[in-house]
Amino acid sequence: METPGKQFKKEYRNITVRTTDGSTIRGRVNLGLQERVSDLFTKSDKPFIVITDATHRDGAGKVLVLNKVNIVWVEPED
């Protein structure tokens, strides 16, 4: 089912994230209609980000939904 008037775009960027518990997560985020990775955090009021192809602890290729409150820093790799 399509949502009329909504635009969707797939544009992935590789990132590294450090969380408040000291974990490091590497993966990809979809920028969608945003221009930069930082826009996901500053121009979006959504409390969560989705990281695909995530490498975290012993697992790889996971999809993680991460609360922005738990993020210390994000580094774009592209």
mmJSON file of the N, C-alpha and C atoms, coordinates in Angstrom:
{"data_MODEL":{"atom_site":{
"group_PDB":["ATOM","ATOM","ATOM","ATOM","ATOM","ATOM","ATOM","ATOM","ATOM","ATOM","ATOM","ATOM","ATOM","ATOM","ATOM","ATOM","ATOM","ATOM","ATOM","ATOM","ATOM","ATOM","ATOM","ATOM","ATOM","ATOM","ATOM","ATOM","ATOM","ATOM","ATOM","ATOM","ATOM","ATOM","ATOM","ATOM","ATOM","ATOM","ATOM","ATOM","ATOM","ATOM","ATOM","ATOM","ATOM","ATOM","ATOM","ATOM","ATOM","ATOM","ATOM","ATOM","ATOM","ATOM","ATOM","ATOM","ATOM","ATOM","ATOM","ATOM","ATOM","ATOM","ATOM","ATOM","ATOM","ATOM","ATOM","ATOM","ATOM","ATOM","ATOM","ATOM","ATOM","ATOM","ATOM","ATOM","ATOM","ATOM","ATOM","ATOM","ATOM","ATOM","ATOM","ATOM","ATOM","ATOM","ATOM","ATOM","ATOM","ATOM","ATOM","ATOM","ATOM","ATOM","ATOM","ATOM","ATOM","ATOM","ATOM","ATOM","ATOM","ATOM","ATOM","ATOM","ATOM","ATOM","ATOM","ATOM","ATOM","ATOM","ATOM","ATOM","ATOM","ATOM","ATOM","ATOM","ATOM","ATOM","ATOM","ATOM","ATOM","ATOM","ATOM","ATOM","ATOM","ATOM","ATOM","ATOM","ATOM","ATOM","ATOM","ATOM","ATOM","ATOM","ATOM","ATOM","ATOM","ATOM","ATOM","ATOM","ATOM","ATOM","ATOM","ATOM","ATOM","ATOM","ATOM","ATOM","ATOM","ATOM","ATOM","ATOM","ATOM","ATOM","ATOM","ATOM","ATOM","ATOM","ATOM","ATOM","ATOM","ATOM","ATOM","ATOM","ATOM","ATOM","ATOM","ATOM","ATOM","ATOM","ATOM","ATOM","ATOM","ATOM","ATOM","ATOM","ATOM","ATOM","ATOM","ATOM","ATOM","ATOM","ATOM","ATOM","ATOM","ATOM","ATOM","ATOM","ATOM","ATOM","ATOM","ATOM","ATOM","ATOM","ATOM","ATOM","ATOM","ATOM","ATOM","ATOM","ATOM","ATOM","ATOM","ATOM","ATOM","ATOM","ATOM","ATOM","ATOM","ATOM","ATOM","ATOM","ATOM","ATOM","ATOM","ATOM","ATOM","ATOM","ATOM","ATOM","ATOM","ATOM","ATOM","ATOM","ATOM","ATOM","ATOM","ATOM","ATOM","ATOM","ATOM","ATOM","ATOM","ATOM"],
"id":[1,2,3,4,5,6,7,8,9,10,11,12,13,14,15,16,17,18,19,20,21,22,23,24,25,26,27,28,29,30,31,32,33,34,35,36,37,38,39,40,41,42,43,44,45,46,47,48,49,50,51,52,53,54,55,56,57,58,59,60,61,62,63,64,65,66,67,68,69,70,71,72,73,74,75,76,77,78,79,80,81,82,83,84,85,86,87,88,89,90,91,92,93,94,95,96,97,98,99,100,101,102,103,104,105,106,107,108,109,110,111,112,113,114,115,116,117,118,119,120,121,122,123,124,125,126,127,128,129,130,131,132,133,134,135,136,137,138,139,140,141,142,143,144,145,146,147,148,149,150,151,152,153,154,155,156,157,158,159,160,161,162,163,164,165,166,167,168,169,170,171,172,173,174,175,176,177,178,179,180,181,182,183,184,185,186,187,188,189,190,191,192,193,194,195,196,197,198,199,200,201,202,203,204,205,206,207,208,209,210,211,212,213,214,215,216,217,218,219,220,221,222,223,224,225,226,227,228,229,230,231,232,233,234],
"type_symbol":["N","C","C","N","C","C","N","C","C","N","C","C","N","C","C","N","C","C","N","C","C","N","C","C","N","C","C","N","C","C","N","C","C","N","C","C","N","C","C","N","C","C","N","C","C","N","C","C","N","C","C","N","C","C","N","C","C","N","C","C","N","C","C","N","C","C","N","C","C","N","C","C","N","C","C","N","C","C","N","C","C","N","C","C","N","C","C","N","C","C","N","C","C","N","C","C","N","C","C","N","C","C","N","C","C","N","C","C","N","C","C","N","C","C","N","C","C","N","C","C","N","C","C","N","C","C","N","C","C","N","C","C","N","C","C","N","C","C","N","C","C","N","C","C","N","C","C","N","C","C","N","C","C","N","C","C","N","C","C","N","C","C","N","C","C","N","C","C","N","C","C","N","C","C","N","C","C","N","C","C","N","C","C","N","C","C","N","C","C","N","C","C","N","C","C","N","C","C","N","C","C","N","C","C","N","C","C","N","C","C","N","C","C","N","C","C","N","C","C","N","C","C","N","C","C","N","C","C","N","C","C","N","C","C"],
"label_atom_id":["N","CA","C","N","CA","C","N","CA","C","N","CA","C","N","CA","C","N","CA","C","N","CA","C","N","CA","C","N","CA","C","N","CA","C","N","CA","C","N","CA","C","N","CA","C","N","CA","C","N","CA","C","N","CA","C","N","CA","C","N","CA","C","N","CA","C","N","CA","C","N","CA","C","N","CA","C","N","CA","C","N","CA","C","N","CA","C","N","CA","C","N","CA","C","N","CA","C","N","CA","C","N","CA","C","N","CA","C","N","CA","C","N","CA","C","N","CA","C","N","CA","C","N","CA","C","N","CA","C","N","CA","C","N","CA","C","N","CA","C","N","CA","C","N","CA","C","N","CA","C","N","CA","C","N","CA","C","N","CA","C","N","CA","C","N","CA","C","N","CA","C","N","CA","C","N","CA","C","N","CA","C","N","CA","C","N","CA","C","N","CA","C","N","CA","C","N","CA","C","N","CA","C","N","CA","C","N","CA","C","N","CA","C","N","CA","C","N","CA","C","N","CA","C","N","CA","C","N","CA","C","N","CA","C","N","CA","C","N","CA","C","N","CA","C","N","CA","C","N","CA","C","N","CA","C","N","CA","C","N","CA","C","N","CA","C","N","CA","C","N","CA","C"],
"label_alt_id":[null,null,null,null,null,null,null,null,null,null,null,null,null,null,null,null,null,null,null,null,null,null,null,null,null,null,null,null,null,null,null,null,null,null,null,null,null,null,null,null,null,null,null,null,null,null,null,null,null,null,null,null,null,null,null,null,null,null,null,null,null,null,null,null,null,null,null,null,null,null,null,null,null,null,null,null,null,null,null,null,null,null,null,null,null,null,null,null,null,null,null,null,null,null,null,null,null,null,null,null,null,null,null,null,null,null,null,null,null,null,null,null,null,null,null,null,null,null,null,null,null,null,null,null,null,null,null,null,null,null,null,null,null,null,null,null,null,null,null,null,null,null,null,null,null,null,null,null,null,null,null,null,null,null,null,null,null,null,null,null,null,null,null,null,null,null,null,null,null,null,null,null,null,null,null,null,null,null,null,null,null,null,null,null,null,null,null,null,null,null,null,null,null,null,null,null,null,null,null,null,null,null,null,null,null,null,null,null,null,null,null,null,null,null,null,null,null,null,null,null,null,null,null,null,null,null,null,null,null,null,null,null,null,null],
"label_comp_id":["MET","MET","MET","GLU","GLU","GLU","THR","THR","THR","PRO","PRO","PRO","GLY","GLY","GLY","LYS","LYS","LYS","GLN","GLN","GLN","PHE","PHE","PHE","LYS","LYS","LYS","LYS","LYS","LYS","GLU","GLU","GLU","TYR","TYR","TYR","ARG","ARG","ARG","ASN","ASN","ASN","ILE","ILE","ILE","THR","THR","THR","VAL","VAL","VAL","ARG","ARG","ARG","THR","THR","THR","THR","THR","THR","ASP","ASP","ASP","GLY","GLY","GLY","SER","SER","SER","THR","THR","THR","ILE","ILE","ILE","ARG","ARG","ARG","GLY","GLY","GLY","ARG","ARG","ARG","VAL","VAL","VAL","ASN","ASN","ASN","LEU","LEU","LEU","GLY","GLY","GLY","LEU","LEU","LEU","GLN","GLN","GLN","GLU","GLU","GLU","ARG","ARG","ARG","VAL","VAL","VAL","SER","SER","SER","ASP","ASP","ASP","LEU","LEU","LEU","PHE","PHE","PHE","THR","THR","THR","LYS","LYS","LYS","SER","SER","SER","ASP","ASP","ASP","LYS","LYS","LYS","PRO","PRO","PRO","PHE","PHE","PHE","ILE","ILE","ILE","VAL","VAL","VAL","ILE","ILE","ILE","THR","THR","THR","ASP","ASP","ASP","ALA","ALA","ALA","THR","THR","THR","HIS","HIS","HIS","ARG","ARG","ARG","ASP","ASP","ASP","GLY","GLY","GLY","ALA","ALA","ALA","GLY","GLY","GLY","LYS","LYS","LYS","VAL","VAL","VAL","LEU","LEU","LEU","VAL","VAL","VAL","LEU","LEU","LEU","ASN","ASN","ASN","LYS","LYS","LYS","VAL","VAL","VAL","ASN","ASN","ASN","ILE","ILE","ILE","VAL","VAL","VAL","TRP","TRP","TRP","VAL","VAL","VAL","GLU","GLU","GLU","PRO","PRO","PRO","GLU","GLU","GLU","ASP","ASP","ASP"],
"label_asym_id":["A","A","A","A","A","A","A","A","A","A","A","A","A","A","A","A","A","A","A","A","A","A","A","A","A","A","A","A","A","A","A","A","A","A","A","A","A","A","A","A","A","A","A","A","A","A","A","A","A","A","A","A","A","A","A","A","A","A","A","A","A","A","A","A","A","A","A","A","A","A","A","A","A","A","A","A","A","A","A","A","A","A","A","A","A","A","A","A","A","A","A","A","A","A","A","A","A","A","A","A","A","A","A","A","A","A","A","A","A","A","A","A","A","A","A","A","A","A","A","A","A","A","A","A","A","A","A","A","A","A","A","A","A","A","A","A","A","A","A","A","A","A","A","A","A","A","A","A","A","A","A","A","A","A","A","A","A","A","A","A","A","A","A","A","A","A","A","A","A","A","A","A","A","A","A","A","A","A","A","A","A","A","A","A","A","A","A","A","A","A","A","A","A","A","A","A","A","A","A","A","A","A","A","A","A","A","A","A","A","A","A","A","A","A","A","A","A","A","A","A","A","A","A","A","A","A","A","A","A","A","A","A","A","A"],
"label_entity_id":["1","1","1","1","1","1","1","1","1","1","1","1","1","1","1","1","1","1","1","1","1","1","1","1","1","1","1","1","1","1","1","1","1","1","1","1","1","1","1","1","1","1","1","1","1","1","1","1","1","1","1","1","1","1","1","1","1","1","1","1","1","1","1","1","1","1","1","1","1","1","1","1","1","1","1","1","1","1","1","1","1","1","1","1","1","1","1","1","1","1","1","1","1","1","1","1","1","1","1","1","1","1","1","1","1","1","1","1","1","1","1","1","1","1","1","1","1","1","1","1","1","1","1","1","1","1","1","1","1","1","1","1","1","1","1","1","1","1","1","1","1","1","1","1","1","1","1","1","1","1","1","1","1","1","1","1","1","1","1","1","1","1","1","1","1","1","1","1","1","1","1","1","1","1","1","1","1","1","1","1","1","1","1","1","1","1","1","1","1","1","1","1","1","1","1","1","1","1","1","1","1","1","1","1","1","1","1","1","1","1","1","1","1","1","1","1","1","1","1","1","1","1","1","1","1","1","1","1","1","1","1","1","1","1"],
"label_seq_id":[1,1,1,2,2,2,3,3,3,4,4,4,5,5,5,6,6,6,7,7,7,8,8,8,9,9,9,10,10,10,11,11,11,12,12,12,13,13,13,14,14,14,15,15,15,16,16,16,17,17,17,18,18,18,19,19,19,20,20,20,21,21,21,22,22,22,23,23,23,24,24,24,25,25,25,26,26,26,27,27,27,28,28,28,29,29,29,30,30,30,31,31,31,32,32,32,33,33,33,34,34,34,35,35,35,36,36,36,37,37,37,38,38,38,39,39,39,40,40,40,41,41,41,42,42,42,43,43,43,44,44,44,45,45,45,46,46,46,47,47,47,48,48,48,49,49,49,50,50,50,51,51,51,52,52,52,53,53,53,54,54,54,55,55,55,56,56,56,57,57,57,58,58,58,59,59,59,60,60,60,61,61,61,62,62,62,63,63,63,64,64,64,65,65,65,66,66,66,67,67,67,68,68,68,69,69,69,70,70,70,71,71,71,72,72,72,73,73,73,74,74,74,75,75,75,76,76,76,77,77,77,78,78,78],
"pdbx_PDB_ins_code":[null,null,null,null,null,null,null,null,null,null,null,null,null,null,null,null,null,null,null,null,null,null,null,null,null,null,null,null,null,null,null,null,null,null,null,null,null,null,null,null,null,null,null,null,null,null,null,null,null,null,null,null,null,null,null,null,null,null,null,null,null,null,null,null,null,null,null,null,null,null,null,null,null,null,null,null,null,null,null,null,null,null,null,null,null,null,null,null,null,null,null,null,null,null,null,null,null,null,null,null,null,null,null,null,null,null,null,null,null,null,null,null,null,null,null,null,null,null,null,null,null,null,null,null,null,null,null,null,null,null,null,null,null,null,null,null,null,null,null,null,null,null,null,null,null,null,null,null,null,null,null,null,null,null,null,null,null,null,null,null,null,null,null,null,null,null,null,null,null,null,null,null,null,null,null,null,null,null,null,null,null,null,null,null,null,null,null,null,null,null,null,null,null,null,null,null,null,null,null,null,null,null,null,null,null,null,null,null,null,null,null,null,null,null,null,null,null,null,null,null,null,null,null,null,null,null,null,null,null,null,null,null,null,null],
"Cartn_x":[0.838,0.0,0.885,0.659,1.442,0.761,1.565,1.033,1.093,-0.083,-0.067,0.584,1.356,1.976,3.279,3.648,4.911,5.983,7.172,8.29,9.274,9.763,10.734,11.953,13.108,14.35,15.327,16.063,17.092,18.448,19.135,20.498,21.253,22.066,22.737,24.117,24.489,25.825,26.38,27.65,28.328,28.649,28.412,28.689,29.301,29.937,30.373,29.724,29.139,28.415,29.031,29.212,29.621,28.432,28.068,26.919,27.362,26.409,26.708,27.311,27.07,27.669,29.057,29.585,30.925,30.985,29.85,29.819,30.092,30.725,30.94,30.155,29.37,28.535,28.912,29.135,29.385,28.247,27.802,26.712,26.348,25.118,24.64,23.313,23.128,21.849,21.325,20.019,19.386,19.125,19.736,19.508,18.106,17.532,16.207,16.261,15.432,15.379,16.336,17.053,18.021,19.266,20.011,21.205,22.469,22.525,23.734,23.383,24.361,24.151,23.71,24.317,23.969,22.506,21.914,20.5,19.582,19.999,19.197,19.037,20.017,20.014,19.515,19.709,19.348,18.044,17.682,16.477,15.307,15.515,14.459,14.074,12.779,12.313,12.044,12.355,12.173,13.207,12.792,13.723,14.665,14.424,15.228,15.833,16.986,17.551,17.681,17.616,17.743,19.106,19.879,21.193,21.119,21.4,21.369,22.786,22.915,24.224,25.152,24.583,25.326,26.266,27.449,28.408,28.496,28.13,28.067,28.401,29.377,29.841,30.185,29.475,29.798,29.007,28.092,27.233,27.514,27.179,27.326,26.106,25.802,24.678,23.333,23.327,22.087,21.409,20.144,19.407,19.17,19.682,19.523,18.676,17.794,17.015,17.557,18.19,18.929,18.291,18.07,17.526,18.622,18.318,19.3,19.843,19.071,19.502,20.754,20.93,22.064,23.295,23.305,24.424,25.34,26.628,27.629,28.159,28.547,28.999,28.738,28.713,28.543,29.593,30.254,31.241,30.841,30.523,30.268,31.575,31.511,32.723,32.884,31.917,32.01,32.444],
"Cartn_y":[-1.168,0.0,1.233,2.136,3.356,4.488,5.363,6.524,7.712,8.259,9.389,10.616,11.355,12.573,12.378,11.134,10.852,10.488,11.021,10.691,9.829,8.791,7.908,7.818,7.738,7.688,6.824,5.989,5.175,5.754,6.248,6.747,6.43,5.387,4.882,5.494,5.691,6.164,5.257,4.948,4.166,5.072,4.556,5.33,4.439,5.082,4.445,5.214,4.489,5.1,4.621,5.534,5.164,5.433,4.443,4.572,4.882,5.244,5.631,4.502,3.246,2.127,1.751,2.547,2.323,1.431,0.94,0.078,0.882,0.24,0.83,0.015,0.701,0.055,0.631,-0.256,0.168,-0.351,0.473,0.055,1.143,1.049,2.003,2.597,3.877,4.534,5.064,5.073,5.617,7.095,7.947,9.383,9.774,8.986,9.332,10.678,11.6,12.927,13.919,13.477,14.351,14.491,15.57,15.81,15.241,15.241,14.82,13.879,13.14,12.25,13.068,14.213,15.036,15.477,15.587,15.967,14.937,13.671,12.639,12.926,13.616,13.888,15.285,16.243,17.628,18.097,17.539,18.0,17.029,15.916,14.92,14.831,14.832,14.737,13.284,12.344,10.926,10.505,9.787,9.442,8.275,7.549,6.372,6.505,5.852,5.694,4.199,3.838,2.442,2.279,1.336,1.031,-0.349,-0.434,-1.712,-2.222,-3.488,-4.128,-3.815,-3.796,-3.382,-4.476,-4.04,-4.907,-4.431,-5.317,-4.958,-6.181,-6.062,-7.155,-8.374,-9.477,-10.712,-10.888,-9.971,-10.162,-9.184,-9.607,-8.754,-8.936,-7.919,-7.99,-7.808,-7.229,-7.044,-5.731,-5.633,-4.372,-3.936,-2.756,-2.236,-0.971,-0.845,0.372,0.99,2.136,2.737,4.052,4.205,5.434,6.497,7.66,8.738,9.191,9.026,9.435,8.669,7.469,6.617,6.78,7.8,8.004,9.108,8.803,9.783,10.545,9.807,10.448,9.54,10.171,9.464,9.991,9.08,9.468,8.915,9.797,9.313,8.807,7.727,7.154,7.486,8.116,8.477,9.899],
"Cartn_z":[0.0,0.0,0.0,-0.933,-1.031,-0.292,0.268,0.957,0.014,-0.371,-1.293,-0.652,-1.465,-0.983,-0.233,0.069,0.776,-0.24,-0.036,-0.904,-0.124,-0.766,-0.139,-1.034,-0.41,-1.16,-0.378,-1.077,-0.434,-0.788,0.223,0.055,1.342,1.297,2.491,2.665,3.935,4.306,5.396,5.316,6.349,7.528,8.744,9.948,11.026,11.986,13.216,14.349,15.309,16.424,17.728,18.683,20.047,20.949,21.77,22.659,24.084,24.916,26.298,27.115,26.722,27.457,26.928,25.981,25.451,24.236,23.766,22.581,21.319,20.365,19.052,18.035,17.231,16.22,14.866,13.911,12.53,11.675,10.75,9.887,8.901,8.393,7.388,7.837,7.542,7.788,6.461,6.336,5.147,5.381,4.575,4.699,4.248,3.363,2.857,2.155,2.582,1.972,2.631,3.664,4.34,3.471,3.673,2.882,3.516,4.865,5.565,6.703,7.177,8.323,9.529,9.744,10.906,10.876,9.699,9.592,10.234,10.26,10.914,12.402,12.969,14.401,14.739,13.849,14.161,13.53,12.39,11.695,11.802,12.484,12.645,14.115,14.374,15.756,16.17,15.287,15.607,16.644,17.69,18.766,18.439,17.358,17.024,15.637,15.446,14.11,13.836,12.581,12.168,11.507,12.01,11.456,10.826,9.529,8.815,8.616,8.301,8.108,9.283,10.483,11.674,12.164,12.579,13.244,14.679,15.608,17.014,17.844,18.696,19.544,18.691,18.872,18.148,16.86,16.552,15.4,14.278,13.089,11.908,11.024,10.25,9.333,9.998,11.186,11.934,11.564,11.922,11.854,13.294,13.645,14.996,14.98,15.939,16.141,17.418,17.299,18.396,18.825,20.127,20.673,20.634,20.08,19.95,21.299,22.354,23.69,24.113,23.581,23.964,23.093,22.249,21.334,21.881,21.955,22.388,21.182,20.119,18.892,17.685,16.517,15.239,14.271,13.568,12.583,11.216,10.261,8.896,8.285,7.534,6.957,5.494,4.904,3.478,3.314],
"occupancy":[1.0,1.0,1.0,1.0,1.0,1.0,1.0,1.0,1.0,1.0,1.0,1.0,1.0,1.0,1.0,1.0,1.0,1.0,1.0,1.0,1.0,1.0,1.0,1.0,1.0,1.0,1.0,1.0,1.0,1.0,1.0,1.0,1.0,1.0,1.0,1.0,1.0,1.0,1.0,1.0,1.0,1.0,1.0,1.0,1.0,1.0,1.0,1.0,1.0,1.0,1.0,1.0,1.0,1.0,1.0,1.0,1.0,1.0,1.0,1.0,1.0,1.0,1.0,1.0,1.0,1.0,1.0,1.0,1.0,1.0,1.0,1.0,1.0,1.0,1.0,1.0,1.0,1.0,1.0,1.0,1.0,1.0,1.0,1.0,1.0,1.0,1.0,1.0,1.0,1.0,1.0,1.0,1.0,1.0,1.0,1.0,1.0,1.0,1.0,1.0,1.0,1.0,1.0,1.0,1.0,1.0,1.0,1.0,1.0,1.0,1.0,1.0,1.0,1.0,1.0,1.0,1.0,1.0,1.0,1.0,1.0,1.0,1.0,1.0,1.0,1.0,1.0,1.0,1.0,1.0,1.0,1.0,1.0,1.0,1.0,1.0,1.0,1.0,1.0,1.0,1.0,1.0,1.0,1.0,1.0,1.0,1.0,1.0,1.0,1.0,1.0,1.0,1.0,1.0,1.0,1.0,1.0,1.0,1.0,1.0,1.0,1.0,1.0,1.0,1.0,1.0,1.0,1.0,1.0,1.0,1.0,1.0,1.0,1.0,1.0,1.0,1.0,1.0,1.0,1.0,1.0,1.0,1.0,1.0,1.0,1.0,1.0,1.0,1.0,1.0,1.0,1.0,1.0,1.0,1.0,1.0,1.0,1.0,1.0,1.0,1.0,1.0,1.0,1.0,1.0,1.0,1.0,1.0,1.0,1.0,1.0,1.0,1.0,1.0,1.0,1.0,1.0,1.0,1.0,1.0,1.0,1.0,1.0,1.0,1.0,1.0,1.0,1.0,1.0,1.0,1.0,1.0,1.0,1.0],
"B_iso_or_equiv":[0.0,0.0,0.0,0.0,0.0,0.0,0.0,0.0,0.0,0.0,0.0,0.0,0.0,0.0,0.0,0.0,0.0,0.0,0.0,0.0,0.0,0.0,0.0,0.0,0.0,0.0,0.0,0.0,0.0,0.0,0.0,0.0,0.0,0.0,0.0,0.0,0.0,0.0,0.0,0.0,0.0,0.0,0.0,0.0,0.0,0.0,0.0,0.0,0.0,0.0,0.0,0.0,0.0,0.0,0.0,0.0,0.0,0.0,0.0,0.0,0.0,0.0,0.0,0.0,0.0,0.0,0.0,0.0,0.0,0.0,0.0,0.0,0.0,0.0,0.0,0.0,0.0,0.0,0.0,0.0,0.0,0.0,0.0,0.0,0.0,0.0,0.0,0.0,0.0,0.0,0.0,0.0,0.0,0.0,0.0,0.0,0.0,0.0,0.0,0.0,0.0,0.0,0.0,0.0,0.0,0.0,0.0,0.0,0.0,0.0,0.0,0.0,0.0,0.0,0.0,0.0,0.0,0.0,0.0,0.0,0.0,0.0,0.0,0.0,0.0,0.0,0.0,0.0,0.0,0.0,0.0,0.0,0.0,0.0,0.0,0.0,0.0,0.0,0.0,0.0,0.0,0.0,0.0,0.0,0.0,0.0,0.0,0.0,0.0,0.0,0.0,0.0,0.0,0.0,0.0,0.0,0.0,0.0,0.0,0.0,0.0,0.0,0.0,0.0,0.0,0.0,0.0,0.0,0.0,0.0,0.0,0.0,0.0,0.0,0.0,0.0,0.0,0.0,0.0,0.0,0.0,0.0,0.0,0.0,0.0,0.0,0.0,0.0,0.0,0.0,0.0,0.0,0.0,0.0,0.0,0.0,0.0,0.0,0.0,0.0,0.0,0.0,0.0,0.0,0.0,0.0,0.0,0.0,0.0,0.0,0.0,0.0,0.0,0.0,0.0,0.0,0.0,0.0,0.0,0.0,0.0,0.0,0.0,0.0,0.0,0.0,0.0,0.0,0.0,0.0,0.0,0.0,0.0,0.0],
"pdbx_formal_charge":[null,null,null,null,null,null,null,null,null,null,null,null,null,null,null,null,null,null,null,null,null,null,null,null,null,null,null,null,null,null,null,null,null,null,null,null,null,null,null,null,null,null,null,null,null,null,null,null,null,null,null,null,null,null,null,null,null,null,null,null,null,null,null,null,null,null,null,null,null,null,null,null,null,null,null,null,null,null,null,null,null,null,null,null,null,null,null,null,null,null,null,null,null,null,null,null,null,null,null,null,null,null,null,null,null,null,null,null,null,null,null,null,null,null,null,null,null,null,null,null,null,null,null,null,null,null,null,null,null,null,null,null,null,null,null,null,null,null,null,null,null,null,null,null,null,null,null,null,null,null,null,null,null,null,null,null,null,null,null,null,null,null,null,null,null,null,null,null,null,null,null,null,null,null,null,null,null,null,null,null,null,null,null,null,null,null,null,null,null,null,null,null,null,null,null,null,null,null,null,null,null,null,null,null,null,null,null,null,null,null,null,null,null,null,null,null,null,null,null,null,null,null,null,null,null,null,null,null,null,null,null,null,null,null],
"auth_seq_id":[1,1,1,2,2,2,3,3,3,4,4,4,5,5,5,6,6,6,7,7,7,8,8,8,9,9,9,10,10,10,11,11,11,12,12,12,13,13,13,14,14,14,15,15,15,16,16,16,17,17,17,18,18,18,19,19,19,20,20,20,21,21,21,22,22,22,23,23,23,24,24,24,25,25,25,26,26,26,27,27,27,28,28,28,29,29,29,30,30,30,31,31,31,32,32,32,33,33,33,34,34,34,35,35,35,36,36,36,37,37,37,38,38,38,39,39,39,40,40,40,41,41,41,42,42,42,43,43,43,44,44,44,45,45,45,46,46,46,47,47,47,48,48,48,49,49,49,50,50,50,51,51,51,52,52,52,53,53,53,54,54,54,55,55,55,56,56,56,57,57,57,58,58,58,59,59,59,60,60,60,61,61,61,62,62,62,63,63,63,64,64,64,65,65,65,66,66,66,67,67,67,68,68,68,69,69,69,70,70,70,71,71,71,72,72,72,73,73,73,74,74,74,75,75,75,76,76,76,77,77,77,78,78,78],
"auth_comp_id":["MET","MET","MET","GLU","GLU","GLU","THR","THR","THR","PRO","PRO","PRO","GLY","GLY","GLY","LYS","LYS","LYS","GLN","GLN","GLN","PHE","PHE","PHE","LYS","LYS","LYS","LYS","LYS","LYS","GLU","GLU","GLU","TYR","TYR","TYR","ARG","ARG","ARG","ASN","ASN","ASN","ILE","ILE","ILE","THR","THR","THR","VAL","VAL","VAL","ARG","ARG","ARG","THR","THR","THR","THR","THR","THR","ASP","ASP","ASP","GLY","GLY","GLY","SER","SER","SER","THR","THR","THR","ILE","ILE","ILE","ARG","ARG","ARG","GLY","GLY","GLY","ARG","ARG","ARG","VAL","VAL","VAL","ASN","ASN","ASN","LEU","LEU","LEU","GLY","GLY","GLY","LEU","LEU","LEU","GLN","GLN","GLN","GLU","GLU","GLU","ARG","ARG","ARG","VAL","VAL","VAL","SER","SER","SER","ASP","ASP","ASP","LEU","LEU","LEU","PHE","PHE","PHE","THR","THR","THR","LYS","LYS","LYS","SER","SER","SER","ASP","ASP","ASP","LYS","LYS","LYS","PRO","PRO","PRO","PHE","PHE","PHE","ILE","ILE","ILE","VAL","VAL","VAL","ILE","ILE","ILE","THR","THR","THR","ASP","ASP","ASP","ALA","ALA","ALA","THR","THR","THR","HIS","HIS","HIS","ARG","ARG","ARG","ASP","ASP","ASP","GLY","GLY","GLY","ALA","ALA","ALA","GLY","GLY","GLY","LYS","LYS","LYS","VAL","VAL","VAL","LEU","LEU","LEU","VAL","VAL","VAL","LEU","LEU","LEU","ASN","ASN","ASN","LYS","LYS","LYS","VAL","VAL","VAL","ASN","ASN","ASN","ILE","ILE","ILE","VAL","VAL","VAL","TRP","TRP","TRP","VAL","VAL","VAL","GLU","GLU","GLU","PRO","PRO","PRO","GLU","GLU","GLU","ASP","ASP","ASP"],
"auth_asym_id":["A","A","A","A","A","A","A","A","A","A","A","A","A","A","A","A","A","A","A","A","A","A","A","A","A","A","A","A","A","A","A","A","A","A","A","A","A","A","A","A","A","A","A","A","A","A","A","A","A","A","A","A","A","A","A","A","A","A","A","A","A","A","A","A","A","A","A","A","A","A","A","A","A","A","A","A","A","A","A","A","A","A","A","A","A","A","A","A","A","A","A","A","A","A","A","A","A","A","A","A","A","A","A","A","A","A","A","A","A","A","A","A","A","A","A","A","A","A","A","A","A","A","A","A","A","A","A","A","A","A","A","A","A","A","A","A","A","A","A","A","A","A","A","A","A","A","A","A","A","A","A","A","A","A","A","A","A","A","A","A","A","A","A","A","A","A","A","A","A","A","A","A","A","A","A","A","A","A","A","A","A","A","A","A","A","A","A","A","A","A","A","A","A","A","A","A","A","A","A","A","A","A","A","A","A","A","A","A","A","A","A","A","A","A","A","A","A","A","A","A","A","A","A","A","A","A","A","A","A","A","A","A","A","A"],
"auth_atom_id":["N","CA","C","N","CA","C","N","CA","C","N","CA","C","N","CA","C","N","CA","C","N","CA","C","N","CA","C","N","CA","C","N","CA","C","N","CA","C","N","CA","C","N","CA","C","N","CA","C","N","CA","C","N","CA","C","N","CA","C","N","CA","C","N","CA","C","N","CA","C","N","CA","C","N","CA","C","N","CA","C","N","CA","C","N","CA","C","N","CA","C","N","CA","C","N","CA","C","N","CA","C","N","CA","C","N","CA","C","N","CA","C","N","CA","C","N","CA","C","N","CA","C","N","CA","C","N","CA","C","N","CA","C","N","CA","C","N","CA","C","N","CA","C","N","CA","C","N","CA","C","N","CA","C","N","CA","C","N","CA","C","N","CA","C","N","CA","C","N","CA","C","N","CA","C","N","CA","C","N","CA","C","N","CA","C","N","CA","C","N","CA","C","N","CA","C","N","CA","C","N","CA","C","N","CA","C","N","CA","C","N","CA","C","N","CA","C","N","CA","C","N","CA","C","N","CA","C","N","CA","C","N","CA","C","N","CA","C","N","CA","C","N","CA","C","N","CA","C","N","CA","C","N","CA","C","N","CA","C","N","CA","C","N","CA","C","N","CA","C","N","CA","C"],
"pdbx_PDB_model_num":[1,1,1,1,1,1,1,1,1,1,1,1,1,1,1,1,1,1,1,1,1,1,1,1,1,1,1,1,1,1,1,1,1,1,1,1,1,1,1,1,1,1,1,1,1,1,1,1,1,1,1,1,1,1,1,1,1,1,1,1,1,1,1,1,1,1,1,1,1,1,1,1,1,1,1,1,1,1,1,1,1,1,1,1,1,1,1,1,1,1,1,1,1,1,1,1,1,1,1,1,1,1,1,1,1,1,1,1,1,1,1,1,1,1,1,1,1,1,1,1,1,1,1,1,1,1,1,1,1,1,1,1,1,1,1,1,1,1,1,1,1,1,1,1,1,1,1,1,1,1,1,1,1,1,1,1,1,1,1,1,1,1,1,1,1,1,1,1,1,1,1,1,1,1,1,1,1,1,1,1,1,1,1,1,1,1,1,1,1,1,1,1,1,1,1,1,1,1,1,1,1,1,1,1,1,1,1,1,1,1,1,1,1,1,1,1,1,1,1,1,1,1,1,1,1,1,1,1,1,1,1,1,1,1]
}}}
